[in-house]
């Protein structure tokens, strides 16, 4: 009799056993340490309060992790059904009995309830709110695990159709790299910006492109804070993980309005980037500003670059001006890129009546909720402080 058949038989006689329904699956499970085919995703145990509210964090027994050649800090794909899967991070190795128990907070398990999740509305630029009241919040359930995060066999159009994640690397042998850890529909246009700026400056470019089911919930499925991104989980990234670039540039999203220029680069360079972006933006558009965020050593951009520029932008800024911002960014970093023409300053108090409205671009049909990206000052919807 299979494990699921044993469970079904037990659930059929709850009155005789006098057990809560949630206990049958645990009681029916094998004690064979080598049977890790369908681990059980369970609520957190006592002493795991640091994982409360964390959308991506899992704990697992070291023997289970060893069976999958995983270790603490790596990402893992967790699948509940064929169309309900998401990327998570192993943040704690915890002995369990049986050994194939995985633990996660309510909000973390709810990421797999994609069947009932409502896709974000077009134009919704709010940061994602953790869902703790889904049908899975109080349940334990069997899942399958995979070490594959980006799918290596799909084209961009196939990944879009299948709600998948892919990664792309353009290695140009330079001392500068542009990154977009959350491209595709996760943080739209960030991958376009990294690609465009890297092409203009003949720089290396690494990015991911992720989509969600039925065109929605890409952020919910694929967003892993860049402080937690493990190169071992992204094969293309792993090939350059030991390269120390003179400058790394991260194109990311932000909850707040505007375009913010942060990172570890000296203030003069960040001011040059800010001014060049503002020169590229059309008259009356929002202006780029300096920001002190993006300096944590744990951030991917700072792991790869001796110095970094962390460019965080709101959804509206990217929707309207992703190309202008990328052009200004590239022009600030390379003398080979023609500087953008500077518009005269906008006089909002005396704007002539015949001034036509600005063309702010076309929003896509699917607008995933935004996250601050990976800036340490953001208050993330999790329990590990300022992780991204």
C-alpha positions in Angstrom: 0.0 0.0 0.0 1.3 3.4 -0.9 1.9 6.2 1.6 -1.1 8.1 0.2 -3.3 5.1 0.3 -2.4 4.4 3.9 -3.2 8.0 4.7 -6.6 7.8 2.9 -7.5 4.6 4.9 -6.6 6.3 8.2 -8.5 9.5 7.4 -11.6 7.3 6.7 -11.8 6.3 10.4 -11.2 9.5 12.5 -13.8 8.7 15.1 -12.2 5.3 15.9 -8.7 6.8 16.2 -9.7 10.0 18.0 -6.9 11.9 16.2 -7.0 15.4 14.6 -7.1 15.2 10.8 -3.8 16.9 10.5 -2.1 14.1 12.4 -3.0 11.3 10.0 -0.4 12.1 7.4 2.3 12.2 10.1 1.2 8.9 11.6 1.1 7.2 8.2 4.5 8.2 7.1 7.5 5.9 6.7 10.3 5.9 9.2 12.8 4.9 6.5 15.5 7.6 6.6 16.3 7.0 2.9 12.7 7.8 1.7 12.8 11.4 0.7 10.7 11.3 -2.4 7.8 13.4 -1.0 8.9 15.3 2.1 6.2 16.7 4.4 6.0 20.5 4.6 5.0 21.3 8.2 4.4 24.4 10.4 7.3 25.8 12.4 8.3 24.2 15.7 9.1 25.8 19.0 12.3 27.8 18.9 11.9 28.8 15.2 10.5 32.3 15.8 13.2 33.8 13.6 11.5 32.3 10.6 8.1 33.7 11.4 6.9 35.9 8.6 9.7 35.0 6.3 8.3 34.3 2.8 11.2 32.2 1.5 12.8 30.5 4.5 12.8 26.7 5.1 14.4 24.4 7.7 15.2 20.7 6.9 17.0 17.7 8.4 20.7 17.5 7.3 20.1 13.9 6.0 17.3 15.1 3.7 19.5 17.9 2.4 22.3 15.5 1.8 20.1 13.3 -0.2 19.4 16.2 -2.6 23.0 17.5 -2.4 21.8 20.7 -0.8 23.2 22.7 2.1 22.2 25.7 4.2 22.0 28.9 2.2 21.1 27.3 -1.1 17.8 27.7 -3.0 15.4 24.8 -3.6 12.3 24.5 -5.8 9.3 23.2 -3.8 6.4 21.8 -5.7 3.0 21.0 -4.3 1.3 20.3 -7.6 2.3 20.6 -11.3 1.3 24.3 -11.4 2.0 25.2 -7.8 5.7 25.6 -7.1 8.1 28.4 -5.9 11.7 29.1 -5.0 12.8 28.9 -1.3 16.0 29.2 0.7 17.3 26.6 3.2 18.1 28.8 6.2 18.4 26.2 8.9 19.5 22.6 9.2 17.4 21.0 11.9 17.3 17.3 13.0 13.8 15.8 12.6 12.1 12.5 13.1 11.0 11.4 10.6 13.9 12.9 8.7 12.0 14.1 5.7 10.1 16.9 7.5 10.5 20.4 6.2 9.3 23.4 8.2 8.2 26.8 7.2 6.0 29.7 8.5 2.4 30.1 7.5 3.1 32.8 5.0 5.8 30.7 3.5 3.6 27.7 2.9 0.9 30.1 1.5 3.2 30.9 -1.4 2.3 27.4 -2.8 -1.4 28.2 -2.7 -1.3 29.7 -6.2 -4.6 28.2 -7.3 -6.5 30.5 -5.0 -4.1 33.5 -5.2 -5.5 36.6 -6.9 -3.2 38.0 -9.6 -2.1 41.6 -8.9 -4.1 44.2 -10.7 -2.5 46.2 -13.6 -0.9 49.4 -12.2 -0.7 48.0 -8.6 2.6 49.2 -7.3 2.2 48.3 -3.7 4.8 46.0 -2.1 3.5 42.5 -1.7 1.8 41.8 1.6 2.4 38.3 3.1 -0.6 36.0 2.8 -1.1 34.2 6.1 -4.7 33.2 5.7 -4.7 30.9 2.8 -6.1 27.4 2.9 -2.6 26.0 3.5 -1.8 28.1 6.5 -2.7 25.5 9.1 -2.0 22.4 7.0 1.0 20.1 6.5 1.2 18.5 3.1 3.5 16.5 0.9 5.8 18.3 -1.6 8.5 17.4 -4.0 11.9 19.1 -4.1 14.2 20.0 -7.0 17.6 21.7 -7.0 16.7 23.3 -10.4 15.8 27.0 -9.9 16.2 28.5 -13.4 15.1 26.1 -16.1 18.1 25.7 -18.5 16.1 24.2 -21.4 13.6 27.0 -22.1 13.5 29.9 -24.4 12.2 33.2 -23.1 8.8 32.7 -24.8 8.5 29.2 -23.4 9.4 30.4 -19.9 6.7 33.1 -20.2 4.1 30.6 -21.3 4.9 28.1 -18.6 5.4 30.5 -15.7 9.0 29.5 -15.4 12.3 31.2 -14.5 15.4 31.4 -16.8 18.8 33.0 -16.4 21.0 34.6 -19.0 24.6 35.5 -19.0 26.5 37.7 -21.6 30.2 37.3 -20.7 32.1 40.0 -22.4 35.4 39.7 -20.5 35.2 43.1 -18.9 35.8 44.5 -15.4 32.2 45.7 -15.2 29.0 43.7 -14.8 25.3 44.7 -14.9 22.9 42.6 -12.9 19.1 42.1 -12.8 18.4 39.4 -10.2 14.6 39.8 -10.6 13.8 40.4 -14.2 10.9 39.2 -16.4 7.6 39.9 -14.6 9.1 39.7 -11.1 10.3 43.3 -11.3 9.5 44.3 -14.9 12.0 46.1 -17.1 15.0 45.6 -14.7 16.4 42.9 -17.0 15.8 45.1 -20.1 17.8 47.9 -18.3 20.7 45.6 -17.4 20.8 44.2 -21.0 20.6 47.7 -22.6 23.2 49.3 -20.4 25.6 46.3 -20.7 25.3 46.4 -24.5 26.0 50.1 -24.6 29.1 49.8 -22.4 30.3 46.4 -23.8 30.0 45.0 -20.2 29.1 41.6 -18.8 25.5 41.1 -17.9 23.7 38.5 -15.8 20.0 38.4 -15.2 17.0 36.2 -14.4 13.6 36.4 -16.1 10.7 34.9 -14.2 7.0 34.7 -14.9 4.1 33.4 -12.9 1.1 31.2 -13.6 -1.5 32.6 -16.0 0.6 35.8 -16.4 0.5 36.7 -12.7 2.2 36.2 -9.3 5.7 36.1 -10.7 7.0 37.9 -7.6 5.3 35.4 -5.3 6.8 32.5 -7.1 10.4 33.6 -7.9 11.5 36.5 -5.7 14.5 35.5 -3.6 16.2 38.4 -1.8 19.6 39.1 -3.3 21.2 38.8 0.1 20.2 35.1 -0.1 20.9 34.3 -3.7 23.3 31.4 -3.8 25.4 31.1 -7.0 25.3 27.3 -6.5 21.6 27.5 -7.3 22.0 29.5 -10.5 24.5 27.7 -12.9 25.3 30.7 -15.1 25.8 32.9 -12.1 28.1 30.2 -10.6 30.4 30.5 -13.6 31.3 34.1 -12.7 30.8 34.0 -8.9 34.6 34.0 -8.3 35.2 36.9 -10.6 35.8 40.2 -8.8 34.7 43.0 -11.0 35.9 46.5 -10.5 32.3 47.7 -10.7 29.0 45.8 -10.3 25.6 47.5 -11.1 22.3 46.1 -9.9 19.1 47.2 -11.6 16.3 46.5 -9.1 12.8 47.5 -8.0 11.8 49.6 -5.0 8.5 50.2 -3.1 8.9 53.9 -2.8 8.4 56.3 -5.7 11.4 57.5 -7.8 14.8 56.4 -8.9 17.4 56.0 -6.1 21.2 55.7 -6.7 22.9 53.8 -3.9 25.8 51.3 -3.5 29.3 51.3 -2.3 30.9 53.5 -5.0 32.2 56.8 -3.9 29.9 59.7 -3.8 31.4 61.4 -6.8 30.6 58.5 -9.0 27.1 58.1 -7.7 26.5 61.8 -8.2 27.7 61.4 -11.8 25.3 58.5 -12.3 22.4 60.5 -10.7 23.1 63.6 -12.9 23.4 61.6 -16.1 20.1 59.8 -15.4 18.4 63.1 -14.8 19.8 64.5 -18.0 18.3 61.5 -19.8 14.8 61.8 -18.3 12.3 64.0 -20.1 11.2 67.4 -18.8 8.9 67.3 -15.7 9.7 63.6 -15.0 10.6 62.5 -11.5 14.3 63.0 -10.7 16.9 60.5 -9.6 18.3 61.0 -6.0 21.2 59.7 -4.0 20.5 57.0 -1.5 22.7 55.4 1.2 21.3 51.9 0.8 22.7 49.0 -1.1 26.0 48.7 0.9 25.6 45.3 2.7 28.4 42.9 2.0 25.8 40.1 1.7 24.1 41.7 -1.3 25.0 39.9 -4.6 26.1 43.2 -6.2 28.6 43.7 -3.4 29.8 40.1 -3.5 30.7 40.5 -7.2 32.0 44.0 -7.3 34.9 45.8 -5.6 32.6 48.8 -5.9 28.8 48.9 -6.7 26.0 51.0 -8.0 22.6 49.9 -6.6 19.9 51.4 -8.8 16.5 50.9 -7.2 13.4 52.2 -9.0 9.6 52.2 -8.6 7.4 50.4 -11.0 6.1 53.6 -12.4 9.6 55.0 -13.1 10.6 51.8 -14.9 7.3 51.5 -16.8 7.7 55.1 -18.2 11.5 55.5 -18.4 13.3 52.3 -18.2 15.3 53.0 -21.4 16.1 56.6 -20.5 17.4 55.6 -17.1 19.5 52.8 -18.6 21.0 55.2 -21.1 21.8 57.7 -18.5 23.4 55.0 -16.3 25.5 53.7 -19.2 26.6 57.2 -20.3 27.8 57.9 -16.7 30.0 54.8 -16.7 31.5 54.8 -20.2 33.0 57.6 -22.3 32.0 55.5 -25.4 28.3 56.2 -24.7 27.0 59.4 -26.1 25.5 61.5 -23.2 21.8 62.1 -23.3 20.5 65.5 -24.3 19.5 67.6 -21.4 16.0 69.1 -21.4 15.4 72.5 -19.8 14.1 72.4 -16.2 10.4 71.9 -15.7 8.4 74.9 -14.4 5.4 73.3 -12.9 4.0 76.6 -11.7 4.0 78.3 -15.2 3.6 75.4 -17.5 1.9 76.6 -20.8 -1.6 75.3 -21.4 -0.6 73.9 -24.8 2.1 71.6 -23.3 1.0 68.1 -24.3 0.8 65.4 -21.7 3.9 63.3 -21.3 4.0 59.8 -22.9 4.7 57.6 -19.9 4.8 54.4 -21.9 2.5 51.4 -21.9 2.0 49.3 -18.9 2.0 45.5 -19.5 -1.2 43.5 -18.8 0.4 41.9 -15.8 1.9 44.0 -13.1 3.4 42.0 -10.2 3.6 43.7 -6.8 6.9 45.4 -6.1 9.5 44.8 -3.5 12.3 47.2 -2.5 14.6 44.8 -4.3 17.6 44.3 -2.2 18.3 47.6 -0.4 19.1 47.0 3.3 16.9 50.0 4.5 13.8 48.3 3.2 11.7 46.7 5.9 11.1 43.3 4.4 7.9 41.2 5.1 9.9 38.6 7.0 11.5 37.9 10.3 15.2 38.2 9.5 15.6 42.0 9.8 17.0 43.7 6.7 17.4 40.8 4.3 16.6 41.3 0.7 
